[in-house]
Amino acid sequence: MELVEKVIELKKDEKLRELINGRIIEFRKLKEEGSCEDIFSELSFCILTANFSAERGIFIQKEIGIGFLYLSEEALARRLRELGHRYPEKRAEYIVKARKFKDKICELVKNSDEDRSKQIRKWMADNIYGIGYKESSHFLRNTGFFNLAIIDFHILDILKKYKLLKQEFKTLTRKRYEEIEKVLEKIATTSILSLGELDLYLWYMETGKVLK
């Protein structure tokens, strides 16, 4: 498989491998040592990055910090607008609505193994405004769960480029998401990577960057 060969070739790049391994260590550390406030901040980041730049999301996360938990919806929207977010009102609404789940989400992250990750993903997509399968998978990867695929347009573009998608998708239903996830699982297994690691390599292929 041509894409697997490309990923394996990238794994030979020592600097890239160290950078990606460093990210994985950061994600594990957030799960094991992060506070509930840190975990909610990461959820807020994942809400912000839906249809928005991950780099800008990282910048905004650093700027707002603990404010994700304590700013009023109006004040949070104003701050997001000042910081250049594309959808300040909606994202502020979603983040404020998610606050009631802070302790539940923290407990799930801290006390769950990877074998519960798909169950947690579904619960998040069912209960948290602004969170679908992609955003919940992103959040769970960033908090130490590495067996879920984060399927965004970068990943879809790569799969199309290597002719691993049979058709174009305008929208991703949960069923389609899970079907594409299985394709990525095969690539990860053959490349001797977790899905969480594979995502970072694929993102690097598409963007030249290793973010989160």
C-alpha positions in Angstrom: 0.0 0.0 0.0 1.6 3.3 -1.2 0.4 5.3 1.8 1.8 2.8 4.3 5.1 3.0 2.5 5.1 6.8 2.8 4.3 6.7 6.5 7.0 4.1 7.2 9.4 6.3 5.3 8.4 9.3 7.5 9.0 7.2 10.6 12.7 7.0 9.6 13.0 10.8 10.1 14.5 10.9 13.6 13.6 14.6 14.3 10.0 14.1 13.1 9.7 10.9 15.1 11.0 12.6 18.3 8.6 15.5 17.8 5.6 13.2 17.4 6.7 11.0 20.4 7.0 14.2 22.4 3.4 15.1 21.5 2.2 11.6 22.6 4.0 12.1 25.9 2.3 15.4 26.4 -1.1 13.8 25.7 -0.4 11.0 28.2 0.7 13.6 30.8 -2.5 15.5 30.5 -4.5 12.3 31.2 -2.3 11.3 34.1 -1.3 14.6 35.7 -3.6 17.3 34.3 -6.2 19.0 36.4 -9.9 19.0 35.6 -9.4 22.6 34.5 -6.6 21.6 32.1 -8.9 18.8 30.7 -11.8 21.3 30.2 -9.4 23.7 28.5 -8.5 21.0 26.0 -12.2 20.3 25.4 -12.6 24.0 24.7 -9.7 23.9 22.3 -11.3 21.0 20.4 -14.6 22.9 20.2 -12.8 25.9 18.9 -10.9 24.1 16.1 -14.0 22.7 14.4 -14.0 24.4 11.0 -11.2 26.6 12.2 -7.4 26.7 12.2 -5.7 24.4 14.8 -2.8 26.9 15.1 -5.2 29.8 15.9 -7.0 27.5 18.3 -3.8 26.8 20.2 -3.1 30.6 20.3 -6.6 31.3 21.6 -6.4 28.5 24.2 -3.2 30.0 25.6 -4.7 33.5 25.7 -8.0 32.6 27.4 -6.7 30.0 29.8 -8.9 29.5 32.8 -11.4 31.9 31.3 -13.0 29.0 29.4 -14.5 28.0 32.8 -15.4 31.3 34.3 -16.1 34.0 31.7 -19.7 34.7 31.0 -21.0 33.7 27.6 -21.0 37.3 26.4 -17.5 38.0 27.7 -16.2 34.8 26.2 -17.7 35.6 22.8 -16.2 39.1 23.0 -12.8 37.7 23.8 -13.0 35.1 21.0 -14.0 37.8 18.5 -11.0 40.0 19.7 -8.7 37.0 19.1 -10.0 36.4 15.6 -12.2 33.4 15.9 -14.5 32.8 13.0 -17.6 31.8 15.1 -17.2 33.6 18.4 -20.8 33.6 19.5 -21.5 29.9 18.7 -18.3 28.6 20.2 -18.8 30.6 23.4 -22.3 29.1 23.6 -21.0 25.6 23.2 -18.2 26.0 25.7 -20.5 27.5 28.3 -23.0 24.7 27.8 -20.2 22.1 28.2 -19.3 23.4 31.7 -22.0 21.4 33.4 -20.1 18.2 32.2 -16.7 19.3 33.5 -16.5 16.9 36.4 -18.0 14.0 34.4 -15.6 14.5 31.5 -12.7 14.7 33.9 -13.7 11.5 35.7 -14.1 9.7 32.3 -10.6 10.8 31.1 -8.9 10.0 34.4 -10.5 6.7 35.2 -11.1 5.1 31.8 -9.0 2.8 29.7 -8.8 2.8 25.9 -11.3 0.0 25.6 -14.0 2.5 26.7 -12.9 5.3 24.3 -15.6 4.6 21.6 -18.3 4.5 24.3 -17.0 7.8 25.7 -16.9 9.3 22.2 -20.5 8.4 21.5 -21.6 9.9 24.9 -19.8 13.1 24.1 -21.3 13.4 20.6 -24.7 12.7 22.1 -24.5 15.1 25.0 -22.1 18.0 24.3 -23.1 20.8 22.0 -20.6 21.5 19.2 -19.0 18.1 19.6 -19.3 15.4 16.9 -17.3 12.2 16.3 -14.3 14.2 14.9 -14.1 16.7 17.8 -14.6 14.0 20.5 -12.0 11.8 18.9 -9.6 14.8 18.8 -10.3 15.6 22.5 -9.8 12.0 23.5 -6.5 11.6 21.6 -5.2 14.8 23.2 -6.1 13.4 26.6 -4.3 10.1 26.2 -6.6 7.8 24.2 -4.8 6.6 21.0 -7.2 4.1 19.4 -9.6 6.6 17.7 -9.3 8.3 14.2 -9.6 12.1 13.9 -11.1 12.4 10.4 -11.0 15.9 9.1 -10.6 17.3 5.5 -6.8 16.9 5.7 -7.2 13.2 6.3 -9.9 12.8 3.7 -7.8 14.5 1.2 -4.9 12.1 1.8 -7.2 9.1 1.6 -8.6 10.4 -1.7 -5.1 11.1 -3.0 -4.0 7.5 -2.4 -7.3 6.2 -3.8 -8.4 4.7 -0.4 -11.8 6.3 -0.5 -14.3 4.9 -3.0 -16.5 8.0 -3.0 -16.6 11.7 -2.1 -18.4 12.6 1.2 -20.1 16.0 1.6 -21.0 15.1 5.1 -19.8 12.3 7.5 -22.5 10.4 9.2 -21.4 8.3 12.2 -21.6 5.2 10.1 -19.4 6.7 7.4 -17.0 7.9 10.0 -16.6 4.4 11.5 -16.1 2.9 8.0 -13.3 5.4 7.2 -11.9 4.7 10.7 -11.5 1.1 9.8 -9.5 2.0 6.7 -7.2 4.1 9.0 -7.0 1.2 11.5 -5.5 -1.0 8.8 -3.0 1.6 7.8 -2.0 2.2 11.5 -1.6 -1.6 12.2 0.5 -2.1 9.1 2.6 0.9 9.9 3.0 -0.3 13.6 1.4 2.9 14.9 -1.6 3.7 17.0 -4.3 5.7 15.3 -3.3 8.7 17.5 0.2 8.5 16.2 -0.8 7.9 12.6 -2.9 11.1 12.7 0.1 13.2 13.6 2.1 11.6 10.7 -0.7 12.1 8.2 -1.2 15.7 9.4 2.5 16.3 8.8 2.2 14.9 5.3 -0.6 17.3 4.5 0.5 20.4 6.3 4.2 20.1 7.2 3.4 20.7 10.8 3.0 18.7 14.0 0.4 20.4 16.2 -2.2 18.7 18.4 
